[in-house]
């Protein structure tokens, strides 16, 4: 089932609204050269992230985003569109984070979220675990990053 949005606003979204098999697409966010250089200068100061001239001579042939900036932009899209504003209890982590292709200044990123599993907790029945796969796409619909994650979400209906 492919949807562009949930039927329930994120400020009223609970575990029951995350349905296994559902797919959503959200975006876009534009990657700027200034953001690429600023982020990498602070957190990932490799020449192909911070120096446009050096980047031209790298095997990337130009400036590219740090994968960690790409992951941060993905998180911004997730929080703005997917994560519940009232019932999210965070995440125990991510798995299989992969950077598949370089992201460049000027790219417009969007995300595709597929709900792989939604199951209510047996030990804490006021919440559930929602497992997702996330794909980050460019304006050309190229997948540049993927990851799997689990979120903990409060239930609307108490048992």
N, C-alpha and C positions, 0 to 999 in steps of 0.2 A: 504494500500500500504506500504510494508516494503522495506526500503532502508538502505544501510550501509553508504551512503554518499549523500550529496546534488549534484544536477547537476551543481550547481554554487558554485565557491570557496567562502569562508567566507568573503574575501576582496572585493567581488562584489555581496554580497547577500543582497537583499532588501525584503520588505514586500511581494511582489508578489511571492517570492520563497518559502514562508512558506505556504504549502497547507494543508488545513484541512484534517485529516484522515491519513496523512503521518506518518510513524514510522521510527525511525533511532536508530541505536545502535553505541555507541562510547566507546572506552576504549582501553587498560586497564591502571590502575595505581595501583601500589603495596603499600600496607600499611606496614610500617616498625615498629618494636618495638620502635626504637629510636624516630620516629615521634610521635607515640602514647604517649609515656611518656613525650616528650618535649612539645607537644601541651597541654596535660592535666595538666602538671606542671604549665603552665602559665594561663590556662583558665578554667580548669575543674578538680581541684585536688582531685578527689575521689580515694580511695585506689585501686579499680579495674581498674583504668586507669594509675596509676603512680607507683605501687609497685607490681612487678610480684609475690612475695611471698604472700603478702596479697590477691592478686587477686586469687591465687590458692584456698584460703580458703573462697572465696566469693561464692555467689550462681551462679556466671558465670563460676567458675572453672578455671579461667585463665584471663590473661590480655585482656582487650577489648578496642577498640577505643572509645573515646568520640563521641557521636552522632554529635557533632558540628564539629569534625574533618572529620567525614564521609560526612557531608554536605559540608564542604570546599573542599574535594576531588571531590565531585560531581560537584561543581561549577567550579573547574579547568577543568574538562572534558567538561562541557558545554561551557565554554569560548574558549577552544582550538578547539572545533569541531562544535558547534551549533550556538553560538551567532555571529551575523554579525559584522565584523570588521569595517564596514563603515556606517552602518545604525542603529545600536542599540542606543536607547535613554534611556536604563535602564528598570527598572521594578518597579511597584508600590508595589510589595510584593509577598509573597507566601501564600498558604493556605494548610491546611491539611498535614503538615509535620509530618511524622510518621517514627519512628525507629522500625522496625519489628523484627529484629534478631541482635545479637551482631556481630560486625566486629572485626576480630582478626588480630594481626600481621601476615604477610604472605599472607593475602587475596589479590587477584587481583580483583579490582573493575572495572566495566563498567557501562554504563548507557543506558537505553532505553527511548527515548523521543517520545511521541505521540502528534502530533498537534491536539488539541481538537477543536480549533476555530481560525479562522483568519478573522478579519473584519476591514474594513477601518473606520477610525474615521469620523463621520459626522461633528463635530465641527472643526477638524483640518485635512482636507483631504490630507495633505502631509504625513500622517502616519497611521499606523494601529496597532491594538492590536492582539497579538498572544498568545492564551491560550494553555498551554501545561501540560501534566502529565509527570513526570519523575520517573523512577524506577531505583534504584541502585542495581546491581546484583554482586554476587561473582562469582569466577571461577566455582563454582558448579551450577551456574544459580539460586541460591537462591536470592529472593528479600529481601534486608535488610533495605531499606529505600524507601519511596515514598513521593511525594509532587506534588502540583499543583502550577503553576506560570503563570504570564502574563508578556509579554514583549512588549515594545513599539518600533516599527520599522519604519523607514522612507520608503516611497514608492519610487520606481524607476520612475514610471509614475505619473507625476503631473496632478492633475485635477483642 
